Amino acid sequence: MRQPRLRTLWRRLLRAERPLQSPACWRGQDAAAVLLVCLLAALLASWPWLVEPNLRAGMVAPFTVRAPQAARVVDSAVLEQRREQMLPRTTVQVVDEAASAMLRERLEESLQAMDIQGGKEPRLVKPVSLTEAERAWLRGLSSVQRTAWEREVRQAQLRMLSQGLAPGVAEGQLLQAASLQLDGLAKEARDVGSRLLVHGLQGQSNLRSDPALSQRRIEALINQEGIPTINVKQGDLVVQQGERISPQAFDVLDYFGLVNRRPRPMAWLGHFLESLAVCLVLVLLQRRWRPSLEPRQVMLSLAALLAVQGVNLWLGPLASPMLLLVPPTLLLSQGMGSGCGLAWLAAATLLWPLPLSGVLGMRLLVAAATGTVAAMAADRQRSRAGLLQLAVLLPAGAVLMQWLLLQGRGQPGQIDLVGEGLMLAGLLMLGLLLAPLVETSFGLLTRARLLELADLERPLLRRLSCEAPGTFEHTLMIAGLAEEGARSIGADVDLVRTGALYHDVGKLHGPQWFIENQEGGHNPHDQLDDPFTSAAILQAHVDEGLRLARRYRLPRPLADFIPEHQGTLKMGYFLHQARERNPAVPEELFRYRGPTPRSRETAILMLADGCEAALRSLPPTTTEAEAQEMVRRILGARQRDGQLASSGISRAELELLIRAFVRVWKRMRHRRIPYPIPARKAYSA
């Protein structure tokens, strides 16, 4: 008894895990490109294990080590700490010749302006203000005296620049230094020259830092103070198995050659295969949640994963999980659904570099929680304004959560939470600005874009309402049926509604050939009297619809409604006419070219399209049970014809659709109270 029961449970599990509809087939080159990006992402994720030593400070020691001999080992941790402490006070600066040349040119410009100032035009802009006595002195100089004075000013500036001009020197001290440089001149010549020098040098600097000289000075100071060392005696316990390796123990192990810095291909291969498995599972999960996923959309999610790994390798422990995980999750969830966004978030979290202990582990958990909220909320936002509110509330909630957790750990000031929150908000808003570009480039269909395309003032829908009003009314009726059906089985209501509005746009190529637009009752098919040509005209409305979809740049999921709502159905009327003339006519010539519905949404539209005319033709005395039976016959015929084989709709969902269609029919045929119309009164002249 146990074996059949286990087999039954296994079959139920497989049925539950099987996708509702078959994933779309990819071309070989597309699948190869996706696999290549998966390999590259796995390589980046496993790169630290390829170049990392087998031991490092902070990890658990795999064995016990005692010193084989006495030694004096440099304490690299203390040495680096001492260097960092010395760096601010040991920076060596040298004169920058380019800056000095610029300051000398500025002095020459001021000297030329002094020539004008000494003339008779007092309203010109002056480098320095002169008194009447100084202006008279300047006009009274001969050319030789003027040349000698300028030479003294240039020499004074050169001496000041040679000593180095520090930024931020007070104006009074700079004026005193310039006066000392011109001490041998007369009072007017010294005062004017000093102010002229201060005008060109105030707030300027001709110094720059020299890293090489600064490093030499640091090394010299360290040698004077003594290099920190660790004295080890033979037989001393360096590290105990199971304990964490301290920085000093790591230095001793490295000194004795126990740290292997060569590549470890086997360890790297294990992590590479794990990372590759995560990437492949990500692709499978996304295709399971959205079977119509295109290769370029999978490439977008893998490219985001690749970018996260690259930034992690570049920044190391400085990389912020919040900034790297939340914005891509929000963007992918908008265009591909919450399931795909959560799958990406799980993969990016699993591939985050180790170690994850302490504050980093806590921040990663907060980022994963924030990303989960973003993924669940993004797919339900029906406007850009709602997404903008989400871009403000998510950073605020993340900052508050991190602050509370850090407060509990006693480390509230360790991270700039406000700066990280503002940066996260900026990235989310930037993502919202770039979302339309990403949607167009990768064929994503967000909820907000669906609602924008469902606007009846869109150019293509306005053409349909003006040029084919009967088809437009038929479209609105089917949209109501399909929307109620989608709501009853949990399908995408917005996608069904928008797809229904565009499913018959191909009839614009010849509205008069379709009965809903034949107001006078004249049917051109009767005059044509050729069932083969009439069947070609019906097929043409599908082909023309796809052409218009490309012309108006409709997203691929919406364009799929145009051929799939007809599937491979028979054109029964014209097939009957053809067989009356030739019974041997093959049925395939009078079927649409398809494909059959490959999603629940397109299947719902096909069924609504088949039931709409039949429901409207029912007499007023029809009961609800009779209407359900008629709809059940239509849906059963579609199912027996194989039209729903790839749609993923179950028998139970078909029954829910039947009830939903009949509910809409009941609302359509509601009765009204007859209002009395008063007769016109006759007026006499």
ZIBELCOR-V40183 format. One record per pair of residues at least 6 apart in sequence whose C-alpha atoms are under 8 Angstrom apart, sorted by sequence separation. I is the first residue (numbers start at 1). J is the second residue. D is the distance in whole Angstrom. If there is no record, write none. Layout:
i=<I/I>
j=<J/J>
d=<D/D>
This chain:
i=<55/239/253/287/333/381/406/438/439/456/465/486/487/511/512/528/549/579/597/638/639/117/183/286/312/333/439/464/465/486/507/578/116/182/311/332/333/356/464/465/515/117/332/333/378/403/484/525/597/618/239/483/486/513/549/179/182/238/330/483/512/513/114/179/182/286/329/378/512/513/575/615/113/114/329/483/546/113/238/403/482/483/178/179/238/283/329/349/402/482/575/178/308/329/374/546/574/615/110/118/308/479/480/545/546/570/117/118/160/230/399/479/482/572/175/178/349/399/479/571/635/118/119/175/178/325/374/542/543/570/571/611/118/157/399/479/542/570/571/156/159/175/346/399/478/479/569/570/175/279/325/345/398/568/569/611/632/174/304/325/370/476/513/568/610/156/396/475/476/567/568/156/345/395/475/566/567/568/632/171/345/395/567/568/607/631/174/370/475/566/567/568/607/153/342/395/475/567/152/342/395/564/566/567/628/631/171/301/367/394/563/564/565/607/628/631/366/509/563/564/565/169/342/392/471/508/563/564/169/341/391/506/507/564/628/168/366/506/509/627/167/168/339/366/471/505/506/535/167/338/391/504/506/507/565/166/167/337/338/391/504/506/507/564/565/624/111/165/166/305/363/468/506/535/564/567/149/153/157/165/166/308/312/338/461/468/471/505/506/534/565/566/164/165/166/312/322/326/330/333/334/338/388/461/464/467/504/561/565/603/164/165/309/321/322/325/326/329/333/337/474/503/506/532/560/564/624/164/301/305/309/321/325/333/451/454/468/505/531/153/322/326/330/334/388/450/454/461/464/467/531/561/565/603/161/322/326/329/330/333/334/387/450/453/460/463/471/602/290/321/322/325/329/333/470/471/531/532/597/603/107/290/359/447/451/454/470/531/596/597/599/600/322/326/330/384/450/469/596/598/599/600/468/597/598/599/600/616/620/104/289/290/596/597/598/615/137/289/104/286/539/608/134/286/539/285/535/502/503/286/502/532/134/285/503/504/532/499/502/503/498/499/502/100/282/500/130/282/499/503/495/383/384/282/382/383/95/381/382/95/128/379/380/381/128/279/379/383/95/127/278/382/94/128/127/278/569/278/569/568/275/567/110/107/107/110/460/107/106/103/323/327/103/323/327/331/323/327/331/322/323/327/331/335/496/500/99/100/495/496/99/99/336/496/97/335/336/491/492/496/96/335/336/445/491/95/96/334/335/444/95/96/334/335/443/445/94/95/334/443/93/94/93/94/486/93/94/92/93/91/92/486/91/92/485/91/92/92/482/91/482/90/92/479/482/90/478/481/90/478/87/478/481/86/478/83/477/300/297/296/297/297/79/79/78/74/75/74/75/74/75/73/74/72/73/72/73/72/73/71/72/70/71/70/71/69/70/69/70/489/67/69/67/68/69/67/68/489/66/67/488/489/66/67/488/66/67/77/66/67/76/77/485/486/65/66/76/485/488/64/65/66/75/64/65/64/65/76/485/63/64/75/484/485/63/64/74/484/61/63/73/61/62/63/73/481/482/61/62/481/484/60/61/60/61/73/60/61/481/60/61/480/59/60/58/59/57/58/57/58/56/57/58/57/57/57/56/55/55/54/55/53/54/53/54/53/52/53/51/53/54/51/52/51/50/51/50/49/50/50/49/50/49/47/46/49/46/46/45/43/46/42/45/42/43/42/41/42/41/39/42/38/41/38/38/34/41/37/44/23/31/34/38/41/45/23/30/34/37/41/44/48/292/37/40/44/23/24/23/24/26/41/19/22/23/24/26/44/19/21/23/24/19/45/45/292/45/22/21/21/21/22/21/22/21/22/20/21/20/19/20>
j=<61/245/259/293/339/387/412/444/445/462/471/492/493/517/518/534/555/585/603/644/645/124/190/293/319/340/446/471/472/493/514/585/124/190/319/340/341/364/472/473/523/126/341/342/387/412/493/534/606/627/249/493/496/523/559/190/193/249/341/494/523/524/126/191/194/298/341/390/524/525/587/627/126/127/342/496/559/127/252/417/496/497/193/194/253/298/344/364/417/497/590/194/324/345/390/562/590/631/127/135/325/496/497/562/563/587/135/136/178/248/417/497/500/590/194/197/368/418/498/590/654/138/139/195/198/345/394/562/563/590/591/631/139/178/420/500/563/591/592/178/181/197/368/421/500/501/591/592/198/302/348/368/421/591/592/634/655/198/328/349/394/500/537/592/634/181/421/500/501/592/593/182/371/421/501/592/593/594/658/198/372/422/594/595/634/658/202/398/503/594/595/596/635/182/371/424/504/596/182/372/425/594/596/597/658/661/202/332/398/425/594/595/596/638/659/662/398/541/595/596/597/202/375/425/504/541/596/597/203/375/425/540/541/598/662/203/401/541/544/662/203/204/375/402/507/541/542/571/204/375/428/541/543/544/602/204/205/375/376/429/542/544/545/602/603/662/150/204/205/344/402/507/545/574/603/606/189/193/197/205/206/348/352/378/501/508/511/545/546/574/605/606/205/206/207/353/363/367/371/374/375/379/429/502/505/508/545/602/606/644/206/207/351/363/364/367/368/371/375/379/516/545/548/574/602/606/666/207/344/348/352/364/368/376/494/497/511/548/574/197/366/370/374/378/432/494/498/505/508/511/575/605/609/647/206/367/371/374/375/378/379/432/495/498/505/508/516/647/336/367/368/371/375/379/516/517/577/578/643/649/154/337/406/494/498/501/517/578/643/644/646/647/370/374/378/432/498/517/644/646/647/648/517/646/647/648/649/665/669/154/339/340/646/647/648/665/188/340/157/339/592/661/188/340/593/340/590/558/559/343/559/589/192/343/561/562/590/558/561/562/558/559/562/161/343/561/192/344/561/565/558/447/448/347/447/448/161/447/448/162/195/446/447/448/196/347/447/451/164/196/347/451/164/199/199/350/641/351/643/643/351/643/196/196/197/200/552/200/200/200/420/424/201/423/427/431/424/428/432/424/427/431/435/439/601/605/205/206/601/602/206/207/444/604/206/444/445/600/601/605/206/445/446/555/601/206/207/445/446/555/207/208/446/447/555/557/207/208/447/556/207/208/208/209/601/209/210/209/210/209/210/604/210/211/604/211/213/214/604/214/605/214/217/605/608/217/605/608/218/608/218/609/612/218/612/218/612/442/442/442/443/444/227/228/228/227/228/228/229/229/230/229/230/229/230/230/231/231/232/231/232/231/232/232/233/232/233/233/234/653/232/234/233/234/235/234/235/656/234/235/656/657/235/236/657/236/237/247/237/238/247/248/656/657/237/238/248/657/660/237/238/239/248/238/239/239/240/251/660/239/240/251/660/661/240/241/251/661/239/241/251/240/241/242/252/660/661/241/242/661/664/241/242/242/243/255/243/244/664/244/245/664/244/245/244/245/244/245/245/246/245/246/247/247/249/250/250/250/259/259/260/259/260/260/261/261/261/262/261/263/264/262/263/263/263/264/264/264/265/267/267/268/268/268/268/271/271/272/272/272/275/272/275/273/275/275/275/276/276/276/279/276/279/279/280/295/302/299/306/287/295/298/302/305/309/288/295/299/302/306/309/313/557/303/306/310/290/291/291/292/294/309/288/291/292/293/295/313/289/291/293/294/291/351/352/599/353/598/598/599/600/646/646/647/647/648/647/648/648/648/649>
d=<8/7/6/6/7/6/5/7/6/7/8/6/6/6/6/8/8/6/5/7/7/7/7/8/6/6/8/7/5/5/8/7/8/6/7/7/4/8/6/8/7/7/5/8/7/6/8/6/8/8/6/6/7/7/6/6/8/6/7/8/8/6/7/7/7/8/5/8/8/7/7/7/7/7/7/6/6/7/7/7/6/6/8/5/8/7/7/8/8/7/6/5/6/6/8/7/7/8/6/6/8/7/8/6/8/8/8/8/8/8/6/5/8/8/6/7/7/7/8/5/8/6/7/7/7/7/7/6/8/6/6/6/5/8/8/5/6/4/8/7/8/8/8/6/7/7/5/7/6/8/7/7/7/5/6/7/8/6/7/8/7/8/8/5/7/5/7/6/7/6/6/7/7/5/6/7/7/5/6/7/8/7/4/7/8/6/8/6/8/7/5/6/6/7/8/6/7/4/7/6/6/6/7/6/6/8/7/7/8/8/6/6/8/8/7/8/7/7/7/5/7/8/6/6/7/8/8/5/7/6/6/8/5/7/6/6/7/4/7/7/6/8/8/7/8/8/6/7/6/5/6/7/7/8/6/8/5/8/6/6/8/5/7/6/7/7/8/7/5/8/7/8/4/7/8/8/7/6/7/5/7/8/8/7/8/7/8/5/7/7/6/6/8/6/7/7/7/7/7/8/8/6/7/8/7/7/7/6/4/7/6/7/8/7/7/7/8/6/5/6/8/8/7/7/8/7/8/6/7/6/8/6/7/8/7/8/6/8/5/8/8/7/6/5/8/7/5/8/7/7/7/8/8/6/7/5/5/7/6/6/5/8/7/7/8/8/6/8/7/6/8/7/6/6/5/7/6/8/7/8/8/8/8/7/8/7/5/6/5/6/7/5/8/7/6/8/7/7/7/5/5/6/6/6/5/7/6/8/8/8/6/8/7/5/8/7/7/7/8/7/6/8/6/5/8/7/6/8/8/7/8/8/8/7/6/7/8/5/8/5/7/8/7/7/6/7/8/6/6/7/8/7/6/7/6/5/8/7/5/7/7/8/7/7/6/7/7/8/6/7/6/7/8/7/7/8/8/8/8/7/7/6/7/8/7/8/8/6/6/7/8/8/7/8/7/7/6/6/8/7/8/7/7/7/6/7/7/6/7/7/5/8/7/8/7/5/7/7/7/7/5/5/7/7/7/6/5/8/4/8/5/6/5/8/6/8/5/6/7/7/6/6/5/6/7/4/7/6/6/7/6/7/8/7/7/8/6/5/6/5/6/6/8/8/6/7/7/6/6/6/7/6/8/7/6/7/7/7/6/6/7/7/7/6/7/7/6/6/5/4/6/5/6/6/5/6/7/5/8/6/6/8/5/5/7/8/4/6/5/6/7/4/7/6/7/5/6/7/8/5/6/7/5/5/7/5/6/6/4/6/8/7/8/8/6/5/8/5/7/8/6/7/6/8/5/6/7/7/5/8/5/7/6/7/7/5/7/7/7/4/7/7/5/7/6/8/8/5/6/6/7/8/5/6/6/7/5/6/6/4/6/7/5/6/5/6/8/5/5/6/7/5/8/5/8/6/7/8/6/6/7/7/6/6/7/4/7/7/8/8/8/7/7/6/5/8/6/7/7/8/7/5/5/7/6/7/6/5/7/6/7/6/7/7/8/5/8/5/8/6/7/6/8/6/7/7/7/7/7/6/7/7/7/7/6/7/6/6/7/5/6/8/8/8/8/7/8/6/4/5/8/7/6/6/6/7/7/8/8/7/8/8/8/6/8/8/7/7/7/6/8/6/6/8/6/8/8/4/4/8/7>
